[in-house]
Amino acid sequence: MINYKHLYYFREVATLGSIVRACESLNLTPQTISGQLQLLEESLGVKLFRKQGRNLELTDAGHTALRYADEIFQLGSALEQALQTHPSGQARLFRVGIVDVVPKTIAYKLLEPAMLLSPQIHIVCHEGPLPDLLGELAMHRIELVIADKPLPNTLPIKGFSHRLGFSSISFFAHTTVKAGLQGKFPECLNNAPLLIPSEGTSVRNELMNWFHQQKVQPNIIGEFDDSALMRAFGFGGAGIFVAPSVQEDTFTQEPDIHCIGQADGVMEQFFAISVERRISHPAVLAITKSAQDWLQPKAKA
């Protein structure tokens, strides 16, 4: 078992570059720190430092130990802050990251069951690109990431992807845009103004392949990382926009928004990414159970 006081002294020496400077920072004697470092090296079975003039230089093992020490004490600071911010008796904290391409209404629908739990939870939502949120997950600053694709195997992050479900993709248009379309769907997409998710999103390549299969060539006038921003442009009449079909009932309640068709075979998936292989947090359990009831392809009549 690592003595974390010894590890803390090691981190100070490694950061400051010498025992003398660490003594000034920690208000300890050189003999105390030297003795603690020796005990740490003996317990780990490796040399962490070598002398370089009057200073100490990290060995390869020392560099590895320093990376882990930084993570350990950063996590300890996060724990302390979390406990100070949410003292006992308050709602349990649930921190979740939402990838910016995930539609906001779907994110809310997924998170809503967690808000209804008893005892009540305190939810904190962060939005951003998937790599940034996965970094927060790896540092245990959030408990869960809701994404449109599973954890990429190209990233050096240990985590697990839990498939929540999927939805087909539909095309929506404002009345003014619909009036200018020619022919039936999908031929009416030819040369029509189209708003589409940016490259790198899970559904973008599938849509482009679908256009090729249908022999239609829309006029792409806008690309968006944020689904809410794309919808705002679409609601304003800038062009046809795409969204998961499970949102159709919500969108078509607007008097001037119409569903003009569905891209058969194109699906958008949604995942909950966590650092646990087995889901145990009650909020995550509620999310996954609810998703099974409504997040599925919606067939067109």
C-alpha positions in Angstrom: 0.0 0.0 0.0 1.4 3.4 -1.0 1.9 5.9 1.7 0.3 9.0 0.2 2.2 11.4 2.5 5.4 10.0 1.0 3.9 10.4 -2.5 3.0 14.0 -1.8 6.6 14.8 -0.7 7.8 13.1 -3.9 5.5 15.2 -6.0 6.7 18.4 -4.4 10.4 17.5 -4.9 9.7 16.4 -8.5 7.8 19.6 -9.3 10.3 22.0 -7.6 13.4 20.1 -8.7 15.3 19.8 -5.4 14.9 18.8 -1.8 16.0 22.2 -0.6 13.2 24.0 -2.5 10.7 21.3 -1.3 11.8 21.9 2.3 11.0 25.6 1.9 7.6 24.8 0.5 6.7 22.1 3.1 8.5 23.7 6.0 10.4 20.4 6.7 14.0 19.4 7.2 16.0 17.9 4.3 16.5 14.8 6.5 12.8 14.2 6.8 12.1 14.6 3.1 15.1 12.4 2.1 14.0 9.7 4.5 10.4 9.8 3.2 11.6 9.6 -0.4 13.8 6.6 0.4 10.9 4.8 2.0 8.7 5.5 -1.0 11.4 4.1 -3.4 11.8 1.0 -1.2 8.1 0.4 -1.2 7.8 0.7 -5.0 11.1 -1.1 -5.7 12.4 1.5 -8.2 14.6 4.6 -8.2 12.6 7.7 -8.7 15.4 10.3 -8.9 19.0 10.6 -10.0 21.4 13.4 -9.1 22.0 16.1 -11.8 24.5 18.5 -10.3 22.9 20.1 -7.2 19.4 19.2 -8.4 17.5 15.9 -8.7 16.3 14.5 -12.1 13.4 12.1 -12.5 14.2 8.7 -13.8 11.8 7.1 -16.3 10.0 5.4 -13.4 9.9 8.8 -11.7 8.2 10.4 -14.7 5.6 7.7 -14.6 5.1 8.1 -10.9 4.7 11.8 -11.2 1.9 11.5 -13.9 0.0 9.2 -11.5 0.6 11.4 -8.5 -0.7 14.4 -10.3 -3.9 12.5 -11.2 -4.3 11.2 -7.7 -4.0 14.6 -6.0 -6.2 16.3 -8.6 -8.9 13.7 -7.9 -8.4 14.3 -4.2 -9.0 18.1 -4.7 -12.1 17.4 -6.8 -13.4 15.1 -4.0 -12.8 17.8 -1.4 -14.5 20.4 -3.5 -17.5 18.2 -4.2 -18.0 17.4 -0.5 -17.8 21.1 0.4 -20.2 22.1 -2.3 -22.7 19.4 -1.5 -22.7 18.7 2.3 -24.5 15.8 3.8 -28.3 16.1 3.7 -28.4 17.6 0.3 -29.4 15.9 -3.0 -26.9 13.4 -4.4 -24.7 15.0 -7.1 -24.9 13.6 -10.7 -22.6 15.2 -13.3 -23.2 14.3 -16.9 -21.6 15.4 -20.1 -23.7 15.8 -23.3 -22.0 15.8 -26.7 -23.0 19.0 -28.5 -24.4 17.1 -31.5 -27.0 15.2 -29.4 -30.4 17.0 -29.8 -31.3 18.9 -26.7 -34.8 17.5 -26.5 -33.5 13.9 -26.6 -30.9 14.8 -24.0 -33.7 16.1 -21.8 -35.9 13.1 -22.5 -33.0 10.8 -21.5 -32.2 12.7 -18.3 -35.8 13.3 -17.2 -36.2 10.0 -15.3 -33.1 10.8 -13.3 -34.7 14.1 -12.1 -37.7 12.1 -10.8 -35.7 9.8 -8.5 -36.3 9.6 -4.8 -34.2 10.6 -3.0 -33.7 13.6 -5.3 -30.5 14.1 -7.2 -28.7 17.3 -8.0 -27.9 17.2 -11.8 -25.0 19.2 -13.3 -24.9 19.2 -17.2 -21.8 20.0 -19.3 -21.9 20.3 -23.1 -19.0 20.0 -25.5 -17.1 17.9 -28.0 -16.8 14.2 -27.3 -13.0 14.2 -26.7 -13.2 17.0 -24.1 -16.0 15.3 -22.2 -14.2 11.9 -22.3 -11.2 13.7 -20.7 -13.5 14.9 -17.9 -14.9 11.4 -17.5 -11.4 9.9 -17.3 -10.6 12.4 -14.5 -13.8 11.5 -12.7 -15.1 15.0 -13.0 -18.3 13.7 -14.5 -20.1 10.3 -14.0 -21.5 9.9 -17.5 -21.3 11.1 -21.1 -24.3 10.9 -23.5 -23.0 10.6 -27.1 -24.0 9.8 -30.6 -21.3 7.2 -30.9 -19.5 4.7 -28.7 -16.1 5.4 -27.1 -13.5 5.6 -29.9 -10.8 2.9 -29.6 -8.3 5.5 -30.8 -8.4 7.4 -27.6 -6.2 6.3 -24.6 -9.2 6.4 -22.2 -10.6 3.4 -20.3 -14.3 3.4 -20.4 -17.4 1.4 -21.5 -20.1 2.2 -24.0 -23.7 1.3 -23.1 -26.1 1.5 -26.1 -29.2 3.3 -25.2 -31.1 2.9 -28.4 -31.4 4.4 -31.9 -33.8 6.4 -34.1 -34.3 6.8 -37.8 -33.7 10.1 -39.4 -36.3 12.4 -40.8 -36.3 15.6 -42.9 -38.2 18.7 -41.8 -39.0 22.0 -43.5 -40.7 25.3 -42.8 -43.8 26.0 -44.8 -41.9 28.6 -47.0 -39.2 26.0 -47.8 -41.7 23.2 -48.4 -43.6 25.4 -50.9 -40.5 25.6 -53.1 -39.8 21.9 -53.3 -40.5 20.1 -56.6 -41.6 16.5 -56.9 -42.2 13.8 -54.4 -39.8 12.7 -51.6 -36.9 12.0 -52.0 -36.6 13.5 -55.5 -37.7 16.9 -54.0 -34.3 17.0 -52.2 -32.5 17.6 -55.5 -31.0 21.1 -55.4 -33.0 21.9 -52.3 -31.4 24.0 -49.5 -30.2 21.6 -46.8 -28.8 22.0 -43.3 -26.8 19.1 -42.1 -24.6 17.9 -39.2 -20.9 18.6 -39.5 -18.4 16.1 -40.7 -17.3 13.8 -37.9 -20.8 13.2 -36.6 -22.0 9.6 -36.7 -25.0 10.3 -39.0 -23.2 12.5 -41.5 -21.6 9.8 -43.6 -24.7 7.7 -43.5 -26.8 10.6 -44.9 -24.2 11.2 -47.7 -24.3 7.5 -48.7 -28.1 7.6 -48.6 -28.2 10.7 -51.0 -25.9 8.8 -53.4 -28.1 5.7 -53.3 -31.3 7.8 -53.9 -29.5 9.7 -56.7 -30.4 13.0 -55.2 -28.0 15.9 -54.7 -29.2 18.5 -52.2 -27.6 22.0 -52.0 -25.9 21.9 -48.6 -26.0 25.5 -47.4 -25.1 25.0 -43.7 -23.2 22.5 -41.5 -23.6 22.5 -37.7 -21.9 21.0 -34.7 -24.8 22.0 -32.5 -28.1 20.4 -33.3 -30.1 23.1 -31.6 -28.4 25.8 -33.8 -29.3 23.8 -36.9 -32.9 23.5 -35.8 -33.0 27.3 -35.1 -31.9 27.9 -38.7 -34.5 25.3 -40.0 -37.3 26.8 -37.9 -36.4 30.2 -39.4 -36.8 28.9 -42.9 -33.2 28.8 -44.0 -33.5 25.3 -45.4 -34.5 21.6 -44.8 -33.0 20.2 -41.7 -32.5 16.6 -40.4 -33.3 15.3 -36.9 -34.1 11.9 -35.3 -37.6 10.7 -36.2 -38.5 10.4 -32.5 -38.7 14.2 -32.4 -41.3 14.4 -35.2 -44.3 14.8 -32.9 -42.6 17.7 -31.1 -41.5 19.5 -34.2 -44.7 19.2 -36.1 -46.7 20.7 -33.3 -45.2 24.0 -34.6 -47.8 25.3 -37.2 -45.2 26.0 -39.9 -42.9 22.9 -39.5 -43.6 19.8 -41.6 -41.9 16.3 -41.9 -41.3 15.8 -45.6 -39.8 12.3 -45.4 -37.6 9.8 -43.8 -34.2 8.4 -44.8 -34.9 4.7 -44.7 -32.0 2.7 -43.3 -30.2 5.7 -41.8 -30.1 5.5 -38.0 -28.7 7.8 -35.3 -27.6 5.9 -32.2 -27.2 7.1 -28.7 -24.8 5.8 -26.0 -24.1 6.3 -22.3 -20.3 6.2 -21.8 -19.1 5.5 -18.2 -15.9 4.3 -16.5 -17.8 1.3 -15.1 -18.5 -1.9 -17.0 -21.6 -2.5 -15.0 -24.0 0.5 -14.6 -24.6 1.1 -10.8 -25.4 4.8 -10.4 -29.2 5.0 -9.8 -29.5 8.0 -12.2 -27.8 6.0 -15.0 -30.0 3.0 -14.3 -33.1 5.2 -14.7 -31.8 6.7 -17.9 -31.1 3.3 -19.6 -34.4 1.8 -18.5 -36.4 4.8 -19.8 -34.5 4.8 -23.1 -35.6 1.2 -23.8 -39.2 2.3 -23.7 -39.2 5.2 -26.3 -35.8 5.5 -28.1 -36.4 3.2 -31.1 -37.0 3.7 -34.9 -40.3 5.3 -35.7 -41.8 3.7 -38.8 -43.5 5.9 -41.3 -47.1 5.1 -42.2 
